[in-house]
């Protein structure tokens, strides 16, 4: 049973390593390490935004390039734009934030 579990884990690790090294289509031509680091930062930022009660994180897109995080998408209030920047700056690995969030127009008012 334990041997089967180890083999399954080894297969998963091999698959993940293959996936990470297969990002040859990355138009920025970052190294595999930089690419993975940026993905980790994006994931940490998204998790931090999801934890924050003020930011509607499901409406926010997060992209990272060399530690520079770009936030895009729509929010309901201007306060959410500044809060998203504040939360993002608090994440380890974030060098700077480019906030392109837009307040969703409310045609009903």
Helices and strands as residue ranges (DSSP letters): H 2-21, H 32-51, G 57-59, E 60-65, E 68-75, H 78-89, E 96-103
